[in-house]
Amino acid sequence: MIDLTLPTMTCGHCVRTVTETVQRIDADARLQIDLPAHRVQIESAKAAAEFVAALTEEGYAPA
């Protein structure tokens, strides 16, 4: 399980962008998003670094 805090994830649009970004890397990934806490948990066989790089590129750099 990959657990990330994304301080710039603040709204529904952000949730959609984060979800689409994760699914672009791994279409089978499972996500749990806690918007008020700015946290996302990703269950995937892919490396965390792949998600971190893609999310950072989209403007959601993990803290």
Secondary structure, DSSP 8 states (H G I E B T S, - for coil): -EEEE-TT--SHHHHHHHHHHHHHH-TT-EEEEETTTTEEEEE-SS-HHHHHHHHHHTT----
